[in-house]
Amino acid sequence: MAGKKTEGPPALGSQHAQPPLATELADEHFDWVDYACPCPHCGAEVTGFQTRDLCNQLDTLDYRIVYHFHARCRCGAWIDFIRKPARSIEDFDMHVEQL
């Protein structure tokens, strides 16, 4: 039985396979987010949150300094946290230093 011809890049290990571009490798990087919560769907503890907001060097960041982070629970639920935007100047704390 003959193999079926398919479109697309050569399979890994093929002598004609091209190494991934630097931009493709950059897409694989992220930072971890130090946060855990119960899954809203099944109640299991969810850890392993990731973000691509900052340097994407596999660092562990505090959740309060990122704008968007996410993880998948073992039940399959996808959990996103997205920071709400400030609505008015009252949403900001003003700090003044005398020089």
Summary of the structure (lengths in Angstrom):
residues: 99
radius of gyration: 21.3
end to end distance: 82.2
largest distance: 82.4
contacts: 169
relative contact order: 0.17
helix: 11%
strand: 24%
